[in-house]
Amino acid sequence: MMINTIMTTNVSTISPLSTFRQAKDMLDAAAFHHLLVEQDGQLVGIICDQDLAETIAQHTLNNNDMSYEDFESTVRVADIMTVEMWIIDRDTPIDTAAILILENNISCLPIVDAKMAIEGIVTWKDLLKHFVYR
């Protein structure tokens, strides 16, 4: 069975030029924990709620006289996104996706086409549901 049978296709994306505040607001309002970063129709990075938490912690530890409000509007998604990602295509076997997530200690895999256009995402929870309920 291929990943396209369980992947989420309604994916929320954000621009690398968006602010930390915009990313935080999107994640706070949603039931998901990952945003795919898209520029010119291509996947260029990924950001998750854990990235935001770590960035807040760094700001708190290294408070360089910048207010939190200034920090939220100054830091860009491009400053904190992960650019080296594991990616798969829609024809990847579900077992392969599960192995990639487990062996690389990651929580999701973006699904893209040959031109890096975003087609979906699969998370560890999607995989767990598949294996438990199949």
VMD Tcl script that builds the backbone (N, CA, C; Angstrom):
set m [mol new atoms 402]
animate dup $m
set s [atomselect $m all]
$s set {name element resname resid chain x y z} {
  {N N MET 1 A 0.844 -1.172 0.000}
  {CA C MET 1 A 0.000 0.000 0.000}
  {C C MET 1 A 0.892 1.239 0.000}
  {N N MET 2 A 0.496 2.238 -0.780}
  {CA C MET 2 A 1.306 3.442 -0.949}
  {C C MET 2 A 0.823 4.575 -0.030}
  {N N ILE 3 A 1.724 5.512 0.203}
  {CA C ILE 3 A 1.463 6.609 1.133}
  {C C ILE 3 A 0.294 7.475 0.681}
  {N N ASN 4 A 0.018 7.524 -0.627}
  {CA C ASN 4 A -1.073 8.371 -1.111}
  {C C ASN 4 A -2.435 7.946 -0.574}
  {N N THR 5 A -2.524 6.744 -0.019}
  {CA C THR 5 A -3.798 6.284 0.537}
  {C C THR 5 A -4.059 6.815 1.948}
  {N N ILE 6 A -3.025 7.317 2.614}
  {CA C ILE 6 A -3.223 7.821 3.980}
  {C C ILE 6 A -2.726 9.249 4.181}
  {N N MET 7 A -2.071 9.839 3.187}
  {CA C MET 7 A -1.495 11.172 3.362}
  {C C MET 7 A -2.585 12.235 3.466}
  {N N THR 8 A -2.256 13.329 4.110}
  {CA C THR 8 A -3.125 14.487 4.173}
  {C C THR 8 A -2.790 15.376 2.993}
  {N N THR 9 A -3.795 15.716 2.212}
  {CA C THR 9 A -3.551 16.547 1.027}
  {C C THR 9 A -3.907 18.008 1.251}
  {N N ASN 10 A -4.710 18.283 2.251}
  {CA C ASN 10 A -5.075 19.660 2.571}
  {C C ASN 10 A -4.021 20.205 3.542}
  {N N VAL 11 A -2.922 20.673 2.977}
  {CA C VAL 11 A -1.752 21.048 3.762}
  {C C VAL 11 A -1.688 22.560 3.937}
  {N N SER 12 A -1.398 22.992 5.143}
  {CA C SER 12 A -1.195 24.418 5.401}
  {C C SER 12 A 0.251 24.770 5.103}
  {N N THR 13 A 0.427 25.837 4.360}
  {CA C THR 13 A 1.771 26.289 4.007}
  {C C THR 13 A 1.964 27.724 4.485}
  {N N ILE 14 A 3.228 28.090 4.535}
  {CA C ILE 14 A 3.593 29.441 4.948}
  {C C ILE 14 A 4.801 29.871 4.129}
  {N N SER 15 A 4.947 31.150 3.945}
  {CA C SER 15 A 6.082 31.708 3.202}
  {C C SER 15 A 7.298 31.817 4.109}
  {N N PRO 16 A 8.493 31.673 3.546}
  {CA C PRO 16 A 9.693 31.870 4.369}
  {C C PRO 16 A 9.829 33.316 4.855}
  {N N LEU 17 A 9.126 34.245 4.208}
  {CA C LEU 17 A 9.177 35.653 4.614}
  {C C LEU 17 A 8.180 35.993 5.707}
  {N N SER 18 A 7.305 35.059 6.036}
  {CA C SER 18 A 6.340 35.281 7.110}
  {C C SER 18 A 7.068 35.425 8.438}
  {N N THR 19 A 6.406 36.062 9.382}
  {CA C THR 19 A 7.020 36.290 10.689}
  {C C THR 19 A 6.779 35.107 11.624}
  {N N PHE 20 A 7.570 35.078 12.651}
  {CA C PHE 20 A 7.404 34.106 13.726}
  {C C PHE 20 A 5.965 34.173 14.234}
  {N N ARG 21 A 5.450 35.371 14.447}
  {CA C ARG 21 A 4.100 35.575 14.967}
  {C C ARG 21 A 3.064 34.936 14.049}
  {N N GLN 22 A 3.211 35.104 12.743}
  {CA C GLN 22 A 2.270 34.505 11.799}
  {C C GLN 22 A 2.293 32.976 11.878}
  {N N ALA 23 A 3.480 32.407 11.958}
  {CA C ALA 23 A 3.603 30.947 12.074}
  {C C ALA 23 A 2.986 30.465 13.382}
  {N N LYS 24 A 3.261 31.163 14.469}
  {CA C LYS 24 A 2.722 30.784 15.775}
  {C C LYS 24 A 1.200 30.865 15.764}
  {N N ASP 25 A 0.656 31.922 15.194}
  {CA C ASP 25 A -0.796 32.076 15.130}
  {C C ASP 25 A -1.434 30.947 14.326}
  {N N MET 26 A -0.812 30.577 13.214}
  {CA C MET 26 A -1.347 29.488 12.396}
  {C C MET 26 A -1.351 28.170 13.161}
  {N N LEU 27 A -0.255 27.873 13.837}
  {CA C LEU 27 A -0.167 26.616 14.573}
  {C C LEU 27 A -1.063 26.623 15.814}
  {N N ASP 28 A -1.178 27.764 16.469}
  {CA C ASP 28 A -2.045 27.850 17.647}
  {C C ASP 28 A -3.512 27.631 17.284}
  {N N ALA 29 A -3.905 28.036 16.089}
  {CA C ALA 29 A -5.308 27.944 15.678}
  {C C ALA 29 A -5.652 26.599 15.042}
  {N N ALA 30 A -4.663 25.745 14.863}
  {CA C ALA 30 A -4.878 24.513 14.108}
  {C C ALA 30 A -4.759 23.273 14.988}
  {N N ALA 31 A -5.214 22.172 14.429}
  {CA C ALA 31 A -5.116 20.884 15.125}
  {C C ALA 31 A -3.874 20.109 14.676}
  {N N PHE 32 A -2.992 20.761 13.949}
  {CA C PHE 32 A -1.775 20.103 13.485}
  {C C PHE 32 A -0.554 20.807 14.053}
  {N N HIS 33 A 0.616 20.199 13.835}
  {CA C HIS 33 A 1.837 20.697 14.467}
  {C C HIS 33 A 2.939 21.064 13.477}
  {N N HIS 34 A 2.651 21.001 12.174}
  {CA C HIS 34 A 3.671 21.254 11.166}
  {C C HIS 34 A 3.148 22.208 10.106}
  {N N LEU 35 A 4.023 23.087 9.642}
  {CA C LEU 35 A 3.732 23.939 8.502}
  {C C LEU 35 A 4.814 23.691 7.456}
  {N N LEU 36 A 4.387 23.463 6.233}
  {CA C LEU 36 A 5.349 23.335 5.154}
  {C C LEU 36 A 5.622 24.728 4.608}
  {N N VAL 37 A 6.885 25.016 4.391}
  {CA C VAL 37 A 7.294 26.332 3.921}
  {C C VAL 37 A 7.418 26.260 2.401}
  {N N GLU 38 A 6.651 27.125 1.743}
  {CA C GLU 38 A 6.554 27.075 0.289}
  {C C GLU 38 A 6.930 28.429 -0.303}
  {N N GLN 39 A 7.727 28.363 -1.366}
  {CA C GLN 39 A 8.104 29.574 -2.084}
  {C C GLN 39 A 8.079 29.259 -3.569}
  {N N ASP 40 A 7.398 30.086 -4.335}
  {CA C ASP 40 A 7.276 29.899 -5.779}
  {C C ASP 40 A 6.770 28.504 -6.136}
  {N N GLY 41 A 5.828 28.010 -5.340}
  {CA C GLY 41 A 5.211 26.715 -5.622}
  {C C GLY 41 A 6.046 25.504 -5.265}
  {N N GLN 42 A 7.144 25.704 -4.549}
  {CA C GLN 42 A 8.026 24.593 -4.183}
  {C C GLN 42 A 8.256 24.546 -2.679}
  {N N LEU 43 A 8.413 23.326 -2.169}
  {CA C LEU 43 A 8.773 23.123 -0.773}
  {C C LEU 43 A 10.210 23.593 -0.562}
  {N N VAL 44 A 10.400 24.482 0.421}
  {CA C VAL 44 A 11.747 24.965 0.727}
  {C C VAL 44 A 12.138 24.717 2.182}
  {N N GLY 45 A 11.164 24.271 2.997}
  {CA C GLY 45 A 11.468 24.027 4.396}
  {C C GLY 45 A 10.252 23.529 5.143}
  {N N ILE 46 A 10.447 23.304 6.409}
  {CA C ILE 46 A 9.367 22.863 7.293}
  {C C ILE 46 A 9.586 23.506 8.651}
  {N N ILE 47 A 8.492 23.806 9.310}
  {CA C ILE 47 A 8.557 24.373 10.649}
  {C C ILE 47 A 7.495 23.680 11.496}
  {N N CYS 48 A 7.839 23.385 12.729}
  {CA C CYS 48 A 6.879 22.722 13.613}
  {C C CYS 48 A 6.773 23.490 14.923}
  {N N ASP 49 A 5.797 23.115 15.714}
  {CA C ASP 49 A 5.588 23.808 16.984}
  {C C ASP 49 A 6.805 23.695 17.897}
  {N N GLN 50 A 7.542 22.611 17.788}
  {CA C GLN 50 A 8.759 22.448 18.593}
  {C C GLN 50 A 9.827 23.473 18.190}
  {N N ASP 51 A 9.925 23.770 16.893}
  {CA C ASP 51 A 10.858 24.808 16.431}
  {C C ASP 51 A 10.515 26.156 17.061}
  {N N LEU 52 A 9.224 26.446 17.126}
  {CA C LEU 52 A 8.789 27.713 17.726}
  {C C LEU 52 A 9.135 27.754 19.211}
  {N N ALA 53 A 8.885 26.660 19.908}
  {CA C ALA 53 A 9.189 26.606 21.344}
  {C C ALA 53 A 10.686 26.789 21.597}
  {N N GLU 54 A 11.504 26.149 20.774}
  {CA C GLU 54 A 12.956 26.284 20.943}
  {C C GLU 54 A 13.416 27.704 20.644}
  {N N THR 55 A 12.799 28.342 19.668}
  {CA C THR 55 A 13.155 29.715 19.332}
  {C C THR 55 A 12.769 30.671 20.457}
  {N N ILE 56 A 11.615 30.449 21.058}
  {CA C ILE 56 A 11.203 31.260 22.210}
  {C C ILE 56 A 12.188 31.069 23.363}
  {N N ALA 57 A 12.587 29.830 23.602}
  {CA C ALA 57 A 13.547 29.551 24.678}
  {C C ALA 57 A 14.873 30.262 24.425}
  {N N GLN 58 A 15.341 30.221 23.183}
  {CA C GLN 58 A 16.598 30.911 22.854}
  {C C GLN 58 A 16.471 32.409 23.070}
  {N N HIS 59 A 15.341 32.963 22.663}
  {CA C HIS 59 A 15.130 34.409 22.875}
  {C C HIS 59 A 15.146 34.732 24.367}
  {N N THR 60 A 14.500 33.897 25.160}
  {CA C THR 60 A 14.431 34.123 26.602}
  {C C THR 60 A 15.820 34.036 27.227}
  {N N LEU 61 A 16.591 33.034 26.803}
  {CA C LEU 61 A 17.942 32.866 27.358}
  {C C LEU 61 A 18.899 33.960 26.918}
  {N N ASN 62 A 18.741 34.400 25.682}
  {CA C ASN 62 A 19.677 35.368 25.108}
  {C C ASN 62 A 19.034 36.736 24.938}
  {N N ASN 63 A 18.126 37.084 25.835}
  {CA C ASN 63 A 17.400 38.342 25.683}
  {C C ASN 63 A 18.392 39.483 25.525}
  {N N ASN 64 A 18.412 39.996 24.327}
  {CA C ASN 64 A 19.363 41.063 24.000}
  {C C ASN 64 A 18.647 42.414 23.954}
  {N N ASP 65 A 17.835 42.652 24.973}
  {CA C ASP 65 A 17.088 43.902 25.102}
  {C C ASP 65 A 16.036 44.089 24.021}
  {N N MET 66 A 15.654 43.021 23.340}
  {CA C MET 66 A 14.574 43.090 22.363}
  {C C MET 66 A 13.306 42.581 23.036}
  {N N SER 67 A 12.258 43.332 22.934}
  {CA C SER 67 A 10.995 42.899 23.534}
  {C C SER 67 A 10.485 41.664 22.803}
  {N N TYR 68 A 9.637 40.925 23.487}
  {CA C TYR 68 A 9.058 39.729 22.866}
  {C C TYR 68 A 8.234 40.105 21.642}
  {N N GLU 69 A 7.508 41.209 21.690}
  {CA C GLU 69 A 6.700 41.661 20.559}
  {C C GLU 69 A 7.585 41.997 19.359}
  {N N ASP 70 A 8.703 42.662 19.614}
  {CA C ASP 70 A 9.644 42.966 18.525}
  {C C ASP 70 A 10.245 41.680 17.962}
  {N N PHE 71 A 10.577 40.775 18.866}
  {CA C PHE 71 A 11.123 39.482 18.458}
  {C C PHE 71 A 10.153 38.757 17.526}
  {N N GLU 72 A 8.874 38.692 17.937}
  {CA C GLU 72 A 7.865 37.979 17.142}
  {C C GLU 72 A 7.685 38.568 15.750}
  {N N SER 73 A 7.859 39.866 15.623}
  {CA C SER 73 A 7.651 40.495 14.319}
  {C C SER 73 A 8.924 40.619 13.494}
  {N N THR 74 A 10.066 40.381 14.133}
  {CA C THR 74 A 11.349 40.502 13.431}
  {C C THR 74 A 11.844 39.165 12.892}
  {N N VAL 75 A 11.711 38.111 13.689}
  {CA C VAL 75 A 12.186 36.788 13.280}
  {C C VAL 75 A 11.300 36.267 12.157}
  {N N ARG 76 A 11.912 35.795 11.103}
  {CA C ARG 76 A 11.197 35.264 9.939}
  {C C ARG 76 A 11.209 33.735 9.979}
  {N N VAL 77 A 10.238 33.156 9.313}
  {CA C VAL 77 A 10.178 31.701 9.183}
  {C C VAL 77 A 11.481 31.178 8.595}
  {N N ALA 78 A 12.040 31.882 7.624}
  {CA C ALA 78 A 13.298 31.463 7.001}
  {C C ALA 78 A 14.439 31.349 8.013}
  {N N ASP 79 A 14.358 32.116 9.098}
  {CA C ASP 79 A 15.408 32.096 10.120}
  {C C ASP 79 A 15.377 30.835 10.969}
  {N N ILE 80 A 14.233 30.173 11.047}
  {CA C ILE 80 A 14.113 29.051 11.975}
  {C C ILE 80 A 13.640 27.753 11.316}
  {N N MET 81 A 13.318 27.788 10.042}
  {CA C MET 81 A 12.809 26.575 9.390}
  {C C MET 81 A 13.920 25.560 9.170}
  {N N THR 82 A 13.532 24.316 9.075}
  {CA C THR 82 A 14.449 23.240 8.729}
  {C C THR 82 A 14.472 23.135 7.213}
  {N N VAL 83 A 15.651 23.170 6.630}
  {CA C VAL 83 A 15.754 23.087 5.172}
  {C C VAL 83 A 16.251 21.727 4.696}
  {N N GLU 84 A 16.941 21.017 5.561}
  {CA C GLU 84 A 17.385 19.667 5.209}
  {C C GLU 84 A 16.346 18.689 5.734}
  {N N MET 85 A 15.492 18.229 4.827}
  {CA C MET 85 A 14.340 17.416 5.203}
  {C C MET 85 A 14.374 16.083 4.483}
  {N N TRP 86 A 13.759 15.122 5.116}
  {CA C TRP 86 A 13.437 13.872 4.438}
  {C C TRP 86 A 12.128 14.121 3.702}
  {N N ILE 87 A 12.087 13.782 2.433}
  {CA C ILE 87 A 10.869 13.937 1.641}
  {C C ILE 87 A 10.575 12.622 0.930}
  {N N ILE 88 A 9.309 12.439 0.572}
  {CA C ILE 88 A 8.911 11.250 -0.176}
  {C C ILE 88 A 7.947 11.677 -1.279}
  {N N ASP 89 A 7.665 10.729 -2.175}
  {CA C ASP 89 A 6.631 10.998 -3.182}
  {C C ASP 89 A 5.417 10.141 -2.875}
  {N N ARG 90 A 4.338 10.386 -3.586}
  {CA C ARG 90 A 3.048 9.742 -3.297}
  {C C ARG 90 A 3.066 8.235 -3.530}
  {N N ASP 91 A 4.068 7.734 -4.240}
  {CA C ASP 91 A 4.168 6.301 -4.510}
  {C C ASP 91 A 5.105 5.567 -3.558}
  {N N THR 92 A 5.499 6.222 -2.481}
  {CA C THR 92 A 6.344 5.593 -1.471}
  {C C THR 92 A 5.499 4.595 -0.665}
  {N N PRO 93 A 6.001 3.383 -0.484}
  {CA C PRO 93 A 5.262 2.426 0.356}
  {C C PRO 93 A 5.124 2.946 1.794}
  {N N ILE 94 A 3.990 2.670 2.408}
  {CA C ILE 94 A 3.728 3.110 3.782}
  {C C ILE 94 A 4.799 2.581 4.733}
  {N N ASP 95 A 5.215 1.336 4.558}
  {CA C ASP 95 A 6.258 0.765 5.420}
  {C C ASP 95 A 7.558 1.561 5.327}
  {N N THR 96 A 7.902 1.991 4.134}
  {CA C THR 96 A 9.126 2.782 3.931}
  {C C THR 96 A 9.025 4.111 4.664}
  {N N ALA 97 A 7.871 4.764 4.570}
  {CA C ALA 97 A 7.671 6.034 5.271}
  {C C ALA 97 A 7.808 5.840 6.777}
  {N N ALA 98 A 7.227 4.765 7.294}
  {CA C ALA 98 A 7.314 4.485 8.731}
  {C C ALA 98 A 8.767 4.279 9.154}
  {N N ILE 99 A 9.524 3.554 8.364}
  {CA C ILE 99 A 10.937 3.316 8.669}
  {C C ILE 99 A 11.714 4.627 8.657}
  {N N LEU 100 A 11.467 5.484 7.673}
  {CA C LEU 100 A 12.151 6.784 7.606}
  {C C LEU 100 A 11.874 7.622 8.850}
  {N N ILE 101 A 10.632 7.651 9.280}
  {CA C ILE 101 A 10.272 8.427 10.464}
  {C C ILE 101 A 10.942 7.852 11.717}
  {N N LEU 102 A 10.904 6.543 11.873}
  {CA C LEU 102 A 11.495 5.919 13.058}
  {C C LEU 102 A 13.013 6.044 13.087}
  {N N GLU 103 A 13.653 5.728 11.974}
  {CA C GLU 103 A 15.123 5.709 11.964}
  {C C GLU 103 A 15.752 7.097 11.989}
  {N N ASN 104 A 14.996 8.109 11.588}
  {CA C ASN 104 A 15.545 9.463 11.559}
  {C C ASN 104 A 14.993 10.358 12.651}
  {N N ASN 105 A 14.179 9.760 13.548}
  {CA C ASN 105 A 13.627 10.490 14.686}
  {C C ASN 105 A 12.962 11.803 14.259}
  {N N ILE 106 A 12.086 11.702 13.260}
  {CA C ILE 106 A 11.349 12.852 12.773}
  {C C ILE 106 A 9.858 12.592 12.979}
  {N N SER 107 A 9.063 13.622 12.887}
  {CA C SER 107 A 7.640 13.462 13.174}
  {C C SER 107 A 6.742 13.514 11.947}
  {N N CYS 108 A 7.303 13.905 10.808}
  {CA C CYS 108 A 6.484 13.937 9.595}
  {C C CYS 108 A 7.365 13.864 8.356}
  {N N LEU 109 A 6.699 13.592 7.246}
  {CA C LEU 109 A 7.365 13.570 5.950}
  {C C LEU 109 A 6.532 14.377 4.955}
  {N N PRO 110 A 7.110 15.416 4.375}
  {CA C PRO 110 A 6.421 16.103 3.289}
  {C C PRO 110 A 6.390 15.200 2.052}
  {N N ILE 111 A 5.304 15.303 1.294}
  {CA C ILE 111 A 5.160 14.532 0.071}
  {C C ILE 111 A 5.156 15.522 -1.083}
  {N N VAL 112 A 6.096 15.340 -1.997}
  {CA C VAL 112 A 6.270 16.278 -3.107}
  {C C VAL 112 A 6.346 15.532 -4.430}
  {N N ASP 113 A 6.161 16.290 -5.514}
  {CA C ASP 113 A 6.349 15.707 -6.839}
  {C C ASP 113 A 7.788 15.955 -7.293}
  {N N ALA 114 A 8.083 15.607 -8.517}
  {CA C ALA 114 A 9.456 15.726 -9.029}
  {C C ALA 114 A 9.956 17.166 -9.077}
  {N N LYS 115 A 9.042 18.132 -9.101}
  {CA C LYS 115 A 9.419 19.548 -9.151}
  {C C LYS 115 A 9.371 20.201 -7.765}
  {N N MET 116 A 9.261 19.381 -6.727}
  {CA C MET 116 A 9.203 19.837 -5.333}
  {C C MET 116 A 7.910 20.577 -4.995}
  {N N ALA 117 A 6.876 20.401 -5.822}
  {CA C ALA 117 A 5.562 20.958 -5.480}
  {C C ALA 117 A 4.948 20.090 -4.386}
  {N N ILE 118 A 4.366 20.730 -3.406}
  {CA C ILE 118 A 3.795 20.019 -2.263}
  {C C ILE 118 A 2.517 19.304 -2.675}
  {N N GLU 119 A 2.476 18.005 -2.362}
  {CA C GLU 119 A 1.278 17.209 -2.628}
  {C C GLU 119 A 0.591 16.762 -1.347}
  {N N GLY 120 A 1.320 16.759 -0.242}
  {CA C GLY 120 A 0.721 16.321 1.014}
  {C C GLY 120 A 1.753 16.205 2.110}
  {N N ILE 121 A 1.302 15.586 3.184}
  {CA C ILE 121 A 2.158 15.352 4.348}
  {C C ILE 121 A 1.650 14.092 5.040}
  {N N VAL 122 A 2.554 13.376 5.678}
  {CA C VAL 122 A 2.178 12.243 6.515}
  {C C VAL 122 A 2.951 12.386 7.825}
  {N N THR 123 A 2.245 12.167 8.930}
  {CA C THR 123 A 2.852 12.296 10.252}
  {C C THR 123 A 2.956 10.929 10.903}
  {N N TRP 124 A 3.665 10.887 12.009}
  {CA C TRP 124 A 3.776 9.619 12.745}
  {C C TRP 124 A 2.405 9.173 13.232}
  {N N LYS 125 A 1.516 10.114 13.538}
  {CA C LYS 125 A 0.170 9.740 13.978}
  {C C LYS 125 A -0.622 9.098 12.842}
  {N N ASP 126 A -0.457 9.617 11.621}
  {CA C ASP 126 A -1.133 9.006 10.470}
  {C C ASP 126 A -0.684 7.557 10.301}
  {N N LEU 127 A 0.611 7.339 10.462}
  {CA C LEU 127 A 1.152 5.992 10.306}
  {C C LEU 127 A 0.673 5.077 11.432}
  {N N LEU 128 A 0.661 5.592 12.644}
  {CA C LEU 128 A 0.188 4.794 13.772}
  {C C LEU 128 A -1.276 4.390 13.571}
  {N N LYS 129 A -2.110 5.337 13.154}
  {CA C LYS 129 A -3.516 5.027 12.880}
  {C C LYS 129 A -3.635 3.938 11.827}
  {N N HIS 130 A -2.830 4.045 10.784}
  {CA C HIS 130 A -2.879 3.046 9.712}
  {C C HIS 130 A -2.553 1.659 10.248}
  {N N PHE 131 A -1.485 1.549 11.013}
  {CA C PHE 131 A -1.058 0.225 11.494}
  {C C PHE 131 A -1.997 -0.323 12.563}
  {N N VAL 132 A -2.596 0.528 13.367}
  {CA C VAL 132 A -3.492 0.057 14.424}
  {C C VAL 132 A -4.858 -0.334 13.862}
  {N N TYR 133 A -5.383 0.453 12.931}
  {CA C TYR 133 A -6.753 0.253 12.470}
  {C C TYR 133 A -6.891 -0.517 11.163}
  {N N ARG 134 A -5.826 -0.935 10.553}
  {CA C ARG 134 A -5.991 -1.636 9.271}
  {C C ARG 134 A -6.501 -3.033 9.436}
}
mol reanalyze $m
mol bondsrecalc $m
mol representation Tube
mol addrep $m
